[in-house]
């Protein structure tokens, strides 16, 4: 088992192979907050760099924050893999993300949902890209 930039929670990227959605976990946290079992400080704890990325380069959604209901949510994507900084890369444009996903080496992409106002954040999905996943995607397009 490895724990380097080419691993996802202790498992090599090539073993994970598919997209992982965290919507059920997100819904459970929102439900617990609405029932009063979690406080706002428990769920609105985004790191300042994540909030900065959400405000400056995130992808706005037409969905209001489930916690404060005052602001729209933003998706921020981070890419981790060989040859990238240890803190990952946060692509600013879809073109930059596509370029990172076309790499010869596999990368792990994480999409985080953020409210820039109240600092709510939750991991929405993780998916591998690049490497053998790049070859599969291009093969699907040609069919």
C-alpha positions as CSV (number, residue, x, y, z in Angstrom):
1,X,0.0,0.0,0.0
2,X,1.3,3.5,-0.9
3,X,0.4,6.9,0.5
4,X,2.1,9.1,-2.2
5,X,0.5,11.5,-4.6
6,X,-0.4,8.6,-6.9
7,X,-2.6,7.0,-4.1
8,X,-6.2,7.6,-3.1
9,X,-6.8,7.0,0.6
10,X,-4.2,4.3,0.6
11,X,-5.1,2.5,-2.6
12,X,-3.2,3.0,-5.9
13,X,-5.2,5.1,-8.4
14,X,-5.2,2.3,-10.9
15,X,-7.0,0.0,-8.5
16,X,-9.8,2.5,-7.7
17,X,-10.6,2.9,-11.4
18,X,-13.9,4.7,-11.2
19,X,-15.7,7.7,-10.0
20,X,-16.8,7.9,-6.3
21,X,-19.7,10.1,-5.4
22,X,-20.2,11.5,-1.9
23,X,-23.7,12.9,-2.2
24,X,-25.2,10.5,0.3
25,X,-22.6,11.5,2.9
26,X,-23.3,15.1,2.1
27,X,-27.1,14.7,2.5
28,X,-26.5,12.9,5.9
29,X,-24.5,15.9,7.2
30,X,-27.1,18.4,6.0
31,X,-29.9,16.3,7.6
32,X,-28.0,16.2,10.9
33,X,-27.5,20.0,10.8
34,X,-31.1,20.6,10.1
35,X,-32.1,18.4,13.1
36,X,-29.8,20.4,15.3
37,X,-27.4,17.5,16.0
38,X,-24.6,19.4,14.3
39,X,-23.8,23.1,14.8
40,X,-22.9,25.6,12.2
41,X,-19.3,25.7,13.4
42,X,-19.2,21.9,12.9
43,X,-20.1,22.1,9.2
44,X,-18.9,25.5,8.1
45,X,-15.2,25.0,8.5
46,X,-13.6,25.4,5.1
47,X,-9.9,26.2,5.0
48,X,-9.2,29.8,4.0
49,X,-7.4,28.7,0.8
50,X,-10.4,26.6,-0.2
51,X,-12.7,29.7,0.3
52,X,-10.2,31.8,-1.7
53,X,-10.2,29.3,-4.5
54,X,-14.0,29.2,-4.5
55,X,-14.3,33.0,-4.7
56,X,-11.7,33.4,-7.4
57,X,-11.6,30.3,-9.7
58,X,-14.5,28.1,-8.7
59,X,-17.3,27.0,-11.0
60,X,-20.5,28.7,-9.8
61,X,-23.6,26.5,-9.4
62,X,-27.3,27.5,-9.6
63,X,-27.9,25.9,-6.2
64,X,-28.1,27.7,-2.9
65,X,-26.1,26.7,0.1
66,X,-28.0,24.1,2.2
67,X,-26.7,25.6,5.4
68,X,-27.0,29.4,5.1
69,X,-29.4,29.5,2.1
70,X,-28.1,33.0,1.3
71,X,-25.4,32.3,-1.3
72,X,-24.9,30.0,-4.3
73,X,-22.5,27.1,-4.1
74,X,-19.3,26.8,-6.0
75,X,-17.4,23.7,-7.2
76,X,-13.6,23.7,-6.7
77,X,-11.5,21.0,-8.4
78,X,-8.1,19.8,-7.1
79,X,-5.9,17.5,-9.1
80,X,-3.2,15.3,-7.5
81,X,-0.6,13.1,-9.2
82,X,3.0,12.5,-10.1
83,X,4.8,15.7,-11.3
84,X,2.3,18.0,-9.6
85,X,2.9,19.9,-6.4
86,X,2.4,18.0,-3.2
87,X,-0.6,20.3,-2.4
88,X,-2.1,19.5,-5.8
89,X,-3.1,21.8,-8.6
90,X,-6.3,23.8,-8.7
91,X,-7.1,24.3,-12.4
92,X,-8.6,27.8,-13.1
93,X,-10.2,26.9,-16.4
94,X,-11.9,23.9,-18.0
95,X,-9.1,23.9,-20.6
96,X,-6.5,23.6,-17.8
97,X,-8.4,20.7,-16.2
98,X,-8.7,18.9,-19.6
99,X,-4.9,19.3,-20.1
100,X,-4.2,17.8,-16.7
101,X,-6.6,14.9,-17.4
102,X,-4.8,14.1,-20.7
103,X,-1.5,13.5,-18.9
104,X,0.3,10.2,-19.6
105,X,0.5,9.5,-15.8
106,X,-2.7,8.9,-13.8
107,X,-4.0,11.8,-11.6
108,X,-6.8,11.9,-9.0
109,X,-9.4,14.7,-9.3
110,X,-11.4,15.9,-6.3
111,X,-14.4,18.1,-6.7
112,X,-15.3,20.1,-3.5
113,X,-18.6,21.9,-3.0
114,X,-18.1,25.2,-1.2
115,X,-20.2,28.1,0.0
116,X,-17.9,31.2,-0.1
117,X,-20.1,33.0,2.4
118,X,-20.7,30.6,5.3
119,X,-17.7,28.4,4.6
120,X,-19.7,25.1,4.1
121,X,-17.7,22.6,2.2
122,X,-18.0,19.0,1.3
123,X,-16.2,16.6,-1.0
124,X,-18.6,15.8,-3.8
125,X,-16.7,13.4,-6.0
126,X,-13.4,11.8,-6.8
127,X,-12.4,10.4,-10.1
128,X,-9.2,9.2,-11.7
129,X,-8.0,10.7,-15.0
130,X,-5.0,10.6,-17.3
131,X,-3.0,7.4,-17.9
132,X,-5.1,4.4,-18.8
133,X,-8.3,6.4,-18.1
134,X,-7.3,8.8,-20.8
135,X,-7.0,5.9,-23.3
136,X,-10.4,4.5,-22.3
137,X,-12.1,7.9,-22.8
138,X,-10.6,8.4,-26.2
139,X,-11.6,4.9,-27.2
140,X,-15.2,5.6,-26.1
141,X,-15.3,8.7,-28.2
142,X,-14.3,6.9,-31.3
143,X,-17.1,4.3,-31.0
